[in-house]
Amino acid sequence: MRPRDKILGNLEAIYRESFDRAKEATDDRRMADLENSYMRDQLMLEILLDIRDLFAVAPAAPAKGTSALEKLESLRRLARGKL
């Protein structure tokens, strides 16, 4: 998995290159559009990265055999010598 900083850095590099070209051409409208697009895309990307981080930490479903009832049943069988 690529680090958050590298992903956001790549996004900035893409926009920076286009912004610099617009600046050289003195295209103020294009510069404003790029700036707004960059902020929108950065926000959306950060949200997606947050979601990615949440799924990386917490499993979608508990692993089999880890519920409290299953553990209790295993202890009960162990106590009766049936394990």
KOLMAR-674379 format. One record per residue: residue number from 1; residue in three letters; x, y, z of N, C-alpha, C, O in turn. Coordinates in steps of 0.05 Angstrom, whole numbers. Example, Ala and Ser with C-alpha at 12.3 -4.5 7.8 and 13.67 -1.06 7.14 Angstrom:
<pts>
num 1; residu ALA; n.u 264; n.v -114; n.w 156; ca.u 246; ca.v -90; ca.w 156; c.u 264; c.v -66; c.w 156; o.u 285; o.v -66; o.w 169 $
num 2; residu SER; n.u 257; n.v -45; n.w 142; ca.u 273; ca.v -21; ca.w 143; c.u 258; c.v 1; c.w 157; o.u 268; o.v 23; o.w 161 $
</pts>
This chain:
<pts>
num 1; residu MET; n.u 17; n.v -23; n.w 0; ca.u 0; ca.v 0; ca.w 0; c.u 18; c.v 25; c.w 0; o.u 37; o.v 27; o.w 15 $
num 2; residu ARG; n.u 11; n.v 43; n.w -18; ca.u 28; ca.v 68; ca.w -20; c.u 21; c.v 86; c.w 4; o.u -2; o.v 89; o.w 12 $
num 3; residu PRO; n.u 42; n.v 100; n.w 14; ca.u 38; ca.v 118; ca.w 36; c.u 21; c.v 143; c.w 28; o.u 21; o.v 151; o.w 5 $
num 4; residu ARG; n.u 6; n.v 153; n.w 47; ca.u -12; ca.v 176; ca.w 43; c.u 4; c.v 200; c.w 31; o.u -6; o.v 213; o.w 13 $
num 5; residu ASP; n.u 27; n.v 205; n.w 43; ca.u 43; ca.v 229; ca.w 34; c.u 51; c.v 227; c.w 4; o.u 51; o.v 246; o.w -10 $
num 6; residu LYS; n.u 58; n.v 202; n.w -4; ca.u 66; ca.v 198; ca.w -32; c.u 42; c.v 203; c.w -51; o.u 45; o.v 215; o.w -72 $
num 7; residu ILE; n.u 19; n.v 193; n.w -43; ca.u -5; ca.v 196; ca.w -60; c.u -12; c.v 225; c.w -63; o.u -17; o.v 235; o.w -85 $
num 8; residu LEU; n.u -13; n.v 239; n.w -40; ca.u -20; ca.v 268; ca.w -41; c.u 1; c.v 284; c.w -55; o.u -5; o.v 304; o.w -68 $
num 9; residu GLY; n.u 26; n.v 276; n.w -52; ca.u 48; ca.v 289; ca.w -67; c.u 45; c.v 286; c.w -97; o.u 50; o.v 305; o.w -112 $
num 10; residu ASN; n.u 37; n.v 262; n.w -106; ca.u 33; ca.v 258; ca.w -134; c.u 10; c.v 275; c.w -145; o.u 12; o.v 286; o.w -166 $
num 11; residu LEU; n.u -11; n.v 277; n.w -129; ca.u -33; ca.v 294; ca.w -137; c.u -24; c.v 323; c.w -140; o.u -31; o.v 337; o.w -160 $
num 12; residu GLU; n.u -9; n.v 333; n.w -121; ca.u 1; ca.v 360; ca.w -122; c.u 19; c.v 364; c.w -146; o.u 18; o.v 385; o.w -159 $
num 13; residu ALA; n.u 36; n.v 345; n.w -152; ca.u 55; ca.v 348; ca.w -174; c.u 40; c.v 350; c.w -201; o.u 47; o.v 366; o.w -218 $
num 14; residu ILE; n.u 19; n.v 335; n.w -204; ca.u 3; ca.v 336; ca.w -228; c.u -10; c.v 364; c.w -232; o.u -8; o.v 376; o.w -253 $
num 15; residu TYR; n.u -22; n.v 373; n.w -211; ca.u -35; ca.v 399; ca.w -212; c.u -14; c.v 422; c.w -214; o.u -19; o.v 442; o.w -228 $
num 16; residu ARG; n.u 8; n.v 419; n.w -200; ca.u 29; ca.v 440; ca.w -201; c.u 39; c.v 445; c.w -229; o.u 43; o.v 467; o.w -238 $
num 17; residu GLU; n.u 43; n.v 423; n.w -244; ca.u 53; ca.v 425; ca.w -271; c.u 33; c.v 440; c.w -289; o.u 41; o.v 457; o.w -305 $
num 18; residu SER; n.u 8; n.v 433; n.w -287; ca.u -12; ca.v 447; ca.w -303; c.u -16; c.v 476; c.w -294; o.u -19; o.v 494; o.w -311 $
num 19; residu PHE; n.u -14; n.v 480; n.w -268; ca.u -17; ca.v 508; ca.w -258; c.u 6; c.v 525; c.w -268; o.u 2; o.v 548; o.w -275 $
num 20; residu ASP; n.u 30; n.v 514; n.w -267; ca.u 54; ca.v 530; ca.w -277; c.u 51; c.v 537; c.w -306; o.u 59; o.v 559; o.w -315 $
num 21; residu ARG; n.u 41; n.v 518; n.w -322; ca.u 37; ca.v 524; ca.w -351; c.u 16; c.v 546; c.w -355; o.u 20; o.v 564; o.w -371 $
num 22; residu ALA; n.u -5; n.v 545; n.w -339; ca.u -26; ca.v 566; ca.w -341; c.u -15; c.v 593; c.w -331; o.u -22; o.v 614; o.w -342 $
num 23; residu LYS; n.u 3; n.v 592; n.w -311; ca.u 15; ca.v 617; ca.w -301; c.u 33; c.v 629; c.w -322; o.u 32; o.v 654; o.w -326 $
num 24; residu GLU; n.u 49; n.v 613; n.w -336; ca.u 66; ca.v 623; ca.w -357; c.u 50; c.v 636; c.w -380; o.u 59; o.v 655; o.w -393 $
num 25; residu ALA; n.u 26; n.v 624; n.w -385; ca.u 9; ca.v 635; ca.w -406; c.u -8; c.v 657; c.w -396; o.u -25; o.v 668; o.w -411 $
num 26; residu THR; n.u -5; n.v 665; n.w -371; ca.u -21; ca.v 686; ca.w -358; c.u -51; c.v 681; c.w -362; o.u -67; o.v 699; o.w -368 $
num 27; residu ASP; n.u -59; n.v 655; n.w -358; ca.u -87; ca.v 647; ca.w -361; c.u -99; c.v 646; c.w -333; o.u -99; o.v 625; o.w -320 $
num 28; residu ASP; n.u -108; n.v 669; n.w -323; ca.u -118; ca.v 671; ca.w -296; c.u -143; c.v 653; c.w -291; o.u -146; o.v 641; o.w -270 $
num 29; residu ARG; n.u -160; n.v 651; n.w -311; ca.u -183; ca.v 634; ca.w -308; c.u -175; c.v 604; c.w -304; o.u -186; o.v 590; o.w -287 $
num 30; residu ARG; n.u -157; n.v 595; n.w -321; ca.u -147; ca.v 567; ca.w -319; c.u -134; c.v 563; c.w -291; o.u -137; o.v 542; o.w -279 $
num 31; residu MET; n.u -118; n.v 582; n.w -282; ca.u -105; ca.v 579; ca.w -256; c.u -126; c.v 577; c.w -234; o.u -122; o.v 560; o.w -216 $
num 32; residu ALA; n.u -147; n.v 592; n.w -235; ca.u -168; ca.v 591; ca.w -214; c.u -182; c.v 564; c.w -216; o.u -188; o.v 552; o.w -195 $
num 33; residu ASP; n.u -188; n.v 555; n.w -240; ca.u -201; ca.v 529; ca.w -244; c.u -184; c.v 506; c.w -233; o.u -194; o.v 488; o.w -219 $
num 34; residu LEU; n.u -158; n.v 507; n.w -238; ca.u -140; ca.v 486; ca.w -229; c.u -138; c.v 487; c.w -198; o.u -137; o.v 466; o.w -185 $
num 35; residu GLU; n.u -137; n.v 511; n.w -187; ca.u -135; ca.v 513; ca.w -158; c.u -160; c.v 501; c.w -144; o.u -158; o.v 486; o.w -125 $
num 36; residu ASN; n.u -184; n.v 507; n.w -155; ca.u -208; ca.v 496; ca.w -144; c.u -210; c.v 466; c.w -148; o.u -218; o.v 451; o.w -130 $
num 37; residu SER; n.u -202; n.v 457; n.w -171; ca.u -202; ca.v 428; ca.w -177; c.u -183; c.v 413; c.w -158; o.u -189; o.v 391; o.w -148 $
num 38; residu TYR; n.u -160; n.v 425; n.w -154; ca.u -140; ca.v 413; ca.w -136; c.u -151; c.v 410; c.w -108; o.u -149; o.v 388; o.w -96 $
num 39; residu MET; n.u -163; n.v 431; n.w -98; ca.u -174; ca.v 429; ca.w -70; c.u -196; c.v 408; c.w -68; o.u -198; o.v 394; o.w -49 $
num 40; residu ARG; n.u -214; n.v 407; n.w -89; ca.u -235; ca.v 387; ca.w -89; c.u -224; c.v 359; c.w -90; o.u -232; o.v 342; o.w -74 $
num 41; residu ASP; n.u -205; n.v 354; n.w -108; ca.u -193; ca.v 328; ca.w -111; c.u -177; c.v 320; c.w -87; o.u -177; o.v 296; o.w -79 $
num 42; residu GLN; n.u -164; n.v 339; n.w -74; ca.u -148; ca.v 333; ca.w -50; c.u -167; c.v 324; c.w -28; o.u -161; o.v 305; o.w -14 $
num 43; residu LEU; n.u -189; n.v 338; n.w -24; ca.u -208; ca.v 331; ca.w -4; c.u -220; c.v 304; c.w -9; o.u -222; o.v 287; o.w 10 $
num 44; residu MET; n.u -228; n.v 298; n.w -33; ca.u -240; ca.v 272; ca.w -40; c.u -219; c.v 250; c.w -35; o.u -226; o.v 228; o.w -25 $
num 45; residu LEU; n.u -195; n.v 255; n.w -43; ca.u -174; ca.v 234; ca.w -40; c.u -168; c.v 229; c.w -11; o.u -163; o.v 206; o.w -3 $
num 46; residu GLU; n.u -167; n.v 250; n.w 6; ca.u -162; ca.v 247; ca.w 34; c.u -185; c.v 231; c.w 47; o.u -180; o.v 214; o.w 65 $
num 47; residu ILE; n.u -209; n.v 235; n.w 39; ca.u -232; ca.v 219; ca.w 49; c.u -228; c.v 190; c.w 41; o.u -232; o.v 172; o.w 58 $
num 48; residu LEU; n.u -221; n.v 185; n.w 16; ca.u -217; ca.v 157; ca.w 8; c.u -194; c.v 144; c.w 23; o.u -195; o.v 120; o.w 30 $
num 49; residu LEU; n.u -173; n.v 159; n.w 28; ca.u -150; ca.v 148; ca.w 43; c.u -158; c.v 143; c.w 72; o.u -149; o.v 123; o.w 84 $
num 50; residu ASP; n.u -175; n.v 159; n.w 84; ca.u -185; ca.v 154; ca.w 111; c.u -201; c.v 128; c.w 111; o.u -198; o.v 112; o.w 130 $
num 51; residu ILE; n.u -218; n.v 124; n.w 91; ca.u -233; ca.v 100; ca.w 90; c.u -215; c.v 76; c.w 86; o.u -219; o.v 55; o.w 99 $
num 52; residu ARG; n.u -195; n.v 79; n.w 69; ca.u -175; ca.v 57; ca.w 66; c.u -162; c.v 50; c.w 93; o.u -159; o.v 27; o.w 99 $
num 53; residu ASP; n.u -154; n.v 71; n.w 107; ca.u -141; ca.v 66; ca.w 133; c.u -159; c.v 52; c.w 153; o.u -151; o.v 36; o.w 169 $
num 54; residu LEU; n.u -185; n.v 60; n.w 153; ca.u -204; ca.v 47; ca.w 171; c.u -207; c.v 17; c.w 165; o.u -208; o.v 1; o.w 183 $
num 55; residu PHE; n.u -209; n.v 10; n.w 139; ca.u -211; ca.v -18; ca.w 132; c.u -186; c.v -34; c.w 137; o.u -187; o.v -58; o.w 141 $
num 56; residu ALA; n.u -163; n.v -20; n.w 136; ca.u -138; ca.v -34; ca.w 141; c.u -135; c.v -41; c.w 170; o.u -121; o.v -60; o.w 177 $
num 57; residu VAL; n.u -148; n.v -27; n.w 188; ca.u -145; ca.v -31; ca.w 217; c.u -166; c.v -51; c.w 227; o.u -160; o.v -70; o.w 242 $
num 58; residu ALA; n.u -191; n.v -47; n.w 220; ca.u -213; ca.v -64; ca.w 230; c.u -222; c.v -84; c.w 209; o.u -228; o.v -76; o.w 187 $
num 59; residu PRO; n.u -223; n.v -109; n.w 216; ca.u -232; ca.v -129; ca.w 196; c.u -262; c.v -125; c.w 191; o.u -277; o.v -115; o.w 209 $
num 60; residu ALA; n.u -271; n.v -133; n.w 168; ca.u -299; ca.v -129; ca.w 160; c.u -317; c.v -147; c.w 177; o.u -340; o.v -140; o.w 184 $
num 61; residu ALA; n.u -308; n.v -171; n.w 184; ca.u -324; ca.v -190; ca.w 200; c.u -305; c.v -204; c.w 220; o.u -282; o.v -209; o.w 213 $
num 62; residu PRO; n.u -315; n.v -212; n.w 243; ca.u -298; ca.v -226; ca.w 262; c.u -290; c.v -253; c.w 251; o.u -305; o.v -266; o.w 236 $
num 63; residu ALA; n.u -266; n.v -262; n.w 258; ca.u -256; ca.v -287; ca.w 249; c.u -273; c.v -310; c.w 262; o.u -284; o.v -307; o.w 284 $
num 64; residu LYS; n.u -275; n.v -332; n.w 248; ca.u -291; ca.v -354; ca.w 257; c.u -279; c.v -365; c.w 284; o.u -255; o.v -367; o.w 287 $
num 65; residu GLY; n.u -297; n.v -371; n.w 302; ca.u -289; ca.v -382; ca.w 328; c.u -280; c.v -361; c.w 348; o.u -268; o.v -368; o.w 368 $
num 66; residu THR; n.u -286; n.v -336; n.w 343; ca.u -277; ca.v -316; ca.w 362; c.u -300; c.v -303; c.w 377; o.u -296; o.v -285; o.w 393 $
num 67; residu SER; n.u -325; n.v -312; n.w 373; ca.u -347; ca.v -300; ca.w 388; c.u -346; c.v -309; c.w 417; o.u -334; o.v -330; o.w 423 $
num 68; residu ALA; n.u -358; n.v -294; n.w 434; ca.u -358; ca.v -300; ca.w 462; c.u -372; c.v -327; c.w 467; o.u -363; o.v -342; o.w 484 $
num 69; residu LEU; n.u -393; n.v -332; n.w 453; ca.u -408; ca.v -358; ca.w 457; c.u -391; c.v -382; c.w 449; o.u -391; o.v -402; o.w 462 $
num 70; residu GLU; n.u -376; n.v -379; n.w 427; ca.u -359; ca.v -401; ca.w 418; c.u -336; c.v -406; c.w 437; o.u -329; o.v -429; o.w 442 $
num 71; residu LYS; n.u -325; n.v -384; n.w 448; ca.u -304; ca.v -388; ca.w 468; c.u -315; c.v -401; c.w 493; o.u -302; o.v -418; o.w 505 $
num 72; residu LEU; n.u -338; n.v -393; n.w 502; ca.u -351; ca.v -405; ca.w 525; c.u -356; c.v -435; c.w 521; o.u -352; o.v -451; o.w 539 $
num 73; residu GLU; n.u -366; n.v -442; n.w 498; ca.u -371; ca.v -470; ca.w 491; c.u -345; c.v -486; c.w 491; o.u -345; o.v -509; o.w 501 $
num 74; residu SER; n.u -324; n.v -475; n.w 481; ca.u -298; ca.v -488; ca.w 481; c.u -288; c.v -493; c.w 510; o.u -278; o.v -514; o.w 516 $
num 75; residu LEU; n.u -291; n.v -473; n.w 527; ca.u -284; ca.v -476; ca.w 555; c.u -301; c.v -498; c.w 569; o.u -290; o.v -514; o.w 585 $
num 76; residu ARG; n.u -326; n.v -498; n.w 562; ca.u -344; ca.v -519; ca.w 574; c.u -336; c.v -547; c.w 566; o.u -335; o.v -565; o.w 582 $
num 77; residu ARG; n.u -329; n.v -550; n.w 540; ca.u -320; ca.v -576; ca.w 531; c.u -294; c.v -584; c.w 543; o.u -290; o.v -608; o.w 550 $
num 78; residu LEU; n.u -276; n.v -565; n.w 547; ca.u -250; ca.v -570; ca.w 559; c.u -254; c.v -579; c.w 588; o.u -241; o.v -598; o.w 597 $
num 79; residu ALA; n.u -272; n.v -566; n.w 602; ca.u -277; ca.v -573; ca.w 630; c.u -289; c.v -601; c.w 633; o.u -285; o.v -615; o.w 653 $
num 80; residu ARG; n.u -304; n.v -610; n.w 613; ca.u -316; ca.v -636; ca.w 613; c.u -297; c.v -657; c.w 601; o.u -304; o.v -681; o.w 601 $
num 81; residu GLY; n.u -275; n.v -649; n.w 590; ca.u -256; ca.v -668; ca.w 579; c.u -263; c.v -677; c.w 551; o.u -254; o.v -698; o.w 542 $
num 82; residu LYS; n.u -279; n.v -662; n.w 536; ca.u -288; ca.v -670; ca.w 509; c.u -275; c.v -654; c.w 487; o.u -284; o.v -653; o.w 465 $
num 83; residu LEU; n.u -253; n.v -641; n.w 493; ca.u -240; ca.v -624; ca.w 473; c.u -223; c.v -639; c.w 455; o.u -210; o.v -628; o.w 437 $
</pts>
